[in-house]
Every structure is written in C-alpha cells, then in structure tokens.
Amino acid sequence: MANRQKILILGGGFGGIKTALELSEHPLFNVTLVSDQKTFRYYPQLYRIATGGRRDASQIPLAEIFADKNVDIVYDSVQTLDRQAGIVAGASGQKYNFDILVIALGVVTNFFGIKGLDKYAYGIKTVEESRRLRDHLHKLLIEKQKPDINYVVIGGGPTGVELAGALPDYIRHIMKRHNLADRPIHVDLVEAEKRLLPRMPKSYSRAVTKRLRQLGIKLHLGETVKAETADKLMVTDLSIKSHTVVWTAGVTNHPFLADNNFSLSDHGRAVVDTYLQADVNIYIIGDNADTPYSGMAQTALYDGKFVAENLKRQVENKQPQGYKPKKPIYVMPIGPGWAALLWDRVHIYGFLGWMVRSAADFMAYREFEPWRQATKRWQASLETEETCPVCVAKRPL
Ligand SMILES: Cc1cc2nc3c(=O)[nH]c(=O)nc-3n(C[C@H](O)[C@H](O)[C@H](O)COP(=O)(O)OP(=O)(O)OC[C@H]3O[C@@H](n4cnc5c(N)ncnc54)[C@H](O)[C@@H]3O)c2cc1C
C-alpha cells in the first residue's frame, strides 16, 4: 500500500514490544522491530530463576509474541543513527530505514569501576546470569558440603531485596535435597544509602527492612562497596568473606544514546519533550527516557502505548496528546508467600500482597500473549525447574 509510514522500533523489551503490538494492525504503518535477542525477557521473574524457578516464566520468544502480527522482526544489535538519512545501522552491517524511530533499548549493567566486581560478582539481569548463580549455589554446596560463609547481595533496591529475601529458603531447600546437615545460613545485603528502597516512602522501606530481618538477613546500610576478590567483598571498613556476591546495584543508560549524541539529563537518561520525542520523528521510551517513573516495566508499557496512540492520531490528522506520567504500583515479593505492595497511599504487606503480585505477573503476561498461553506461563511462574542431577532425581519435598 502506498504512503505507509516506516516505523522502526529498537529493542524487543517491554516498551518496544508494546509499541509494535499497538501499531501492528494499523493499515498506514509498516512496523519493523530490531532486537539483539530472540526472546523477550520478563525481568520480574529473574530472581526466581536464580532460586529454582522455571525459565519459561522469564522469557517469551519474540516469534511467538508476533506470530500472527503484522510486524517484521529483525535480529541485530543496533549501533549508529544517521538522522539526516533516517537510517539506523546494525552490527551485522545491515541498514534500517525509517520515517519514525522509537528507541527502547533498556539499560546496561554498570559496576562503576569497582575493582573485581566484573570478574567475581554474579548478576540476575538475564536468564543466563540467573542460571549461572543458581548453578553456583548448588555446586558450592556439593563441593563444600556446607553453605558458603556468607551470601552477599549488593543493592537495596527492588531487585536486591527480592533476591535476598528468596535466598535463605532456597539454600535450605537445596541442603535438604543433598541431605546436608542443617546449619545457619548467612545472607548479607549491602546498600550505600542509609535505608533500603531509598526512593520509596519511609514507612514502606521500614516494613521491608523488618521483613528481611525476620528472615535473618543481615543489613549493611550506608556501606559502600570498595572491591571484590575471589573470596571476599570489601565494604567501607569491613570485609565480608564470601564466594557468592551478587551485584544488583547499578545500571546505566544504553550506550546507543550517548554514542549517537542524544541530550542526556543528570541521571544519564535521554531528554524528551511532552510527546516523548527527542528529535523530529524520534521517540524515546521506557528506561531510556528521562521521565518521572522511568526504570519500571509498567512505565515502559505505558510509554509504548502512549507513543503508539499519538502516532495513530498523527496519521488521522488529530492533535497529539501530552504525556501524563503514571505512578506505578510496586509489589515486591520478599521470601515465600509474602509481598509488600505500595499503590499510592495504599500499603499491603503479607500473603495478600503476594497474591496481588502473582495476579500482576499474570496481567503482565497478558500484555504479550493470548489468555491460554498467558495462563500457562503464569502457571510456570509458580513451578520449579532444576538441572542439578541430585535435585532432579528426587521427588518434590
Ligand atoms: C532483575 C530485574 C527485575 C525487575 N523487576 C521489575 C518489577 O518487578 N516491576 C517493574 O515494574 N520493573 C521491574 N524491573 C525493571 C523493568 O524490567 C524495566 O524498567 C523494563 O524492562 C524497561 O523496559 P524497556 O523496554 O525500556 O527496556 P527492556 O525491557 O530492557 O528492553 C530493552 C531491549 O533492547 C534490547 N537491546 C539492547 N541493546 C540492543 C541493541 N544494541 N540492539 C538491539 N536490541 C537491543 C534488549 O535485549 C532488550 O530486549 C526489573 C528489572 C530487573 C533488571
């Protein structure tokens, strides 16, 4: 069809996929999505993959999401942007033309130059990283026949508190499977700020702190990480012996933005106008954009929908609408059957919070898949999956 606009979307995560799905059926758009991964990563379940959860709950093949959609999927890592020519070039050497560009490339891990972290620390930002951590937990227990001296999580943000909360129960579970003698498990959580979840209300942070302490987690608040070696983590004036240190404390904006001369805010995020535009016909959404609630999956979904709506309005000769930031709902699971929910002024703690979180996972899957597949994936989020031969051989405890 003539006069179709070429929409090029960079990034197959929350924001990019949402934009593509919203525009896929419109007769006046040709949509292409470029991703460096064949699967969509559902980050909120990654701490579960590290603690025995099923891989299916954390990744969905892009080919499945777009099976019956009018979207071209290209697997490539994008590198450079030529604004004048309207072309993005990928590492493969391919060039992608656009009339309208939507950038949703997410963030990358940043160790802030702290010595040893890149070599020794574990991460949970991808399924592979989470599985590596899980395999390490098993291997260490098998080799030493006892738990590590300390298990250390760096970062008192949502990812760090979720992981720290899940670790004691999972390590105890592996020990039972391997018939190891019961011993105390030491999990430490290190946070540079004086309190956990420093960007959230104090009362919420207090409730999460109390819960972690009840689970036996030792908190090191206001402590800065200095360096890591093979068997210890140096923190301000203290060193913590450990072979298991997990870094969840730092991410930085995708290098594509700085490399291609986008204007960045003090937070390192791209400056956008009220339509989430950074340049004429170039939109930036999700974690890449400097918006009040950037850094949340819900914001990336909201942004994707917002930009898609305005692009539709534009081709229908309607005025675009201005961006109204939407407060996200925070629901953090911390240990089995317990979650902390914050919805504006509503706080809910405990099993009810955990149920809301489970429902939120289902609703998130539904953003990407039809009912049947979303239900299966949600079921997978409640199940376990092990590769350790000892654990696989045994029946559920
Ligand atoms: C462990 C963890 C847990 C989280 N838990 C929650 C939670 O419970 N609730 C919540 O709201 N938020 C959570 N978040 C934050 C949330 O996941 C992000 O805010 C969200 O993913 C942002 O969406 P996005 O589209 O901007 O980026 P992403 O979803 O990260 O998507 C970016 C995509 O771009 C691709 N890409 C990167 N570089 C290139 C390249 N050069 N070329 C092509 N493609 C590329 C990536 O592979 C990825 O698919 C969590 C994040 C992490 C890391």
The ligand as a MOL file (V3000), in Angstrom:
LIG
                    3D

  0  0  0     0  0            999 V3000
M  V30 BEGIN CTAB
M  V30 COUNTS 53 58 0 0 0
M  V30 BEGIN ATOM
M  V30 1 C 16.1520 -8.1290 37.7290 0
M  V30 2 C 15.1340 -7.0640 37.4210 0
M  V30 3 C 13.8700 -7.1100 37.9990 0
M  V30 4 C 12.8980 -6.1420 37.7090 0
M  V30 5 N 11.6640 -6.2220 38.3040 0
M  V30 6 C 10.7190 -5.3050 38.0000 0
M  V30 7 C 9.4200 -5.3900 38.5730 0
M  V30 8 O 9.1350 -6.2750 39.3790 0
M  V30 9 N 8.4890 -4.4570 38.2150 0
M  V30 10 C 8.7820 -3.4480 37.3300 0
M  V30 11 O 7.8840 -2.6290 37.0100 0
M  V30 12 N 10.0070 -3.3330 36.7730 0
M  V30 13 C 10.9790 -4.2350 37.0830 0
M  V30 14 N 12.2280 -4.1230 36.5270 0
M  V30 15 C 12.5040 -3.0020 35.6230 0
M  V30 16 C 11.9450 -3.2910 34.2180 0
M  V30 17 O 12.2900 -4.5780 33.8160 0
M  V30 18 C 12.4180 -2.2500 33.2180 0
M  V30 19 O 12.0090 -0.9890 33.6670 0
M  V30 20 C 11.8400 -2.5320 31.8210 0
M  V30 21 O 12.3920 -3.7250 31.3180 0
M  V30 22 C 12.1480 -1.3620 30.8800 0
M  V30 23 O 11.6210 -1.6550 29.6100 0
M  V30 24 P 12.3800 -1.1370 28.3110 0
M  V30 25 O 11.5480 -1.5140 27.1440 0
M  V30 26 O 12.7810 0.2810 28.4780 0
M  V30 27 O 13.7440 -1.9760 28.2900 0
M  V30 28 P 13.9480 -3.5580 28.2370 0
M  V30 29 O 12.7320 -4.2710 28.6580 0
M  V30 30 O 15.2220 -3.8200 28.9670 0
M  V30 31 O 14.1620 -3.8280 26.6930 0
M  V30 32 C 15.3160 -3.4360 26.0050 0
M  V30 33 C 15.5220 -4.4110 24.8700 0
M  V30 34 O 16.5090 -3.9030 23.9600 0
M  V30 35 C 17.3670 -4.9710 23.5780 0
M  V30 36 N 18.6410 -4.3840 23.1540 0
M  V30 37 C 19.6310 -3.9080 23.9400 0
M  V30 38 N 20.6340 -3.4530 23.1820 0
M  V30 39 C 20.2780 -3.6330 21.8980 0
M  V30 40 C 20.8980 -3.3340 20.6510 0
M  V30 41 N 22.0930 -2.7290 20.5760 0
M  V30 42 N 20.2390 -3.6420 19.5100 0
M  V30 43 C 19.0030 -4.2320 19.5610 0
M  V30 44 N 18.3830 -4.5320 20.7080 0
M  V30 45 C 19.0000 -4.2330 21.8640 0
M  V30 46 C 17.4870 -5.8010 24.8540 0
M  V30 47 O 17.9400 -7.1100 24.5980 0
M  V30 48 C 16.0400 -5.7780 25.3380 0
M  V30 49 O 15.2870 -6.7900 24.7360 0
M  V30 50 C 13.2080 -5.0910 36.8170 0
M  V30 51 C 14.4790 -5.0390 36.2090 0
M  V30 52 C 15.4330 -6.0040 36.5160 0
M  V30 53 C 16.7940 -5.9400 35.8570 0
M  V30 END ATOM
M  V30 BEGIN BOND
M  V30 1 1 1 2
M  V30 2 1 2 3
M  V30 3 2 2 52
M  V30 4 2 3 4
M  V30 5 1 4 5
M  V30 6 1 4 50
M  V30 7 2 5 6
M  V30 8 1 6 7
M  V30 9 1 6 13
M  V30 10 2 7 8
M  V30 11 1 7 9
M  V30 12 1 9 10
M  V30 13 2 10 11
M  V30 14 1 10 12
M  V30 15 2 12 13
M  V30 16 1 13 14
M  V30 17 1 14 15
M  V30 18 1 14 50
M  V30 19 1 15 16
M  V30 20 1 16 17
M  V30 21 1 16 18
M  V30 22 1 18 19
M  V30 23 1 18 20
M  V30 24 1 20 21
M  V30 25 1 20 22
M  V30 26 1 22 23
M  V30 27 1 23 24
M  V30 28 2 24 25
M  V30 29 1 24 26
M  V30 30 1 24 27
M  V30 31 1 27 28
M  V30 32 2 28 29
M  V30 33 1 28 30
M  V30 34 1 28 31
M  V30 35 1 31 32
M  V30 36 1 32 33
M  V30 37 1 33 34
M  V30 38 1 33 48
M  V30 39 1 34 35
M  V30 40 1 35 36
M  V30 41 1 35 46
M  V30 42 1 36 37
M  V30 43 1 36 45
M  V30 44 2 37 38
M  V30 45 1 38 39
M  V30 46 1 39 40
M  V30 47 2 39 45
M  V30 48 1 40 41
M  V30 49 2 40 42
M  V30 50 1 42 43
M  V30 51 2 43 44
M  V30 52 1 44 45
M  V30 53 1 46 47
M  V30 54 1 46 48
M  V30 55 1 48 49
M  V30 56 2 50 51
M  V30 57 1 51 52
M  V30 58 1 52 53
M  V30 END BOND
M  V30 END CTAB
M  END
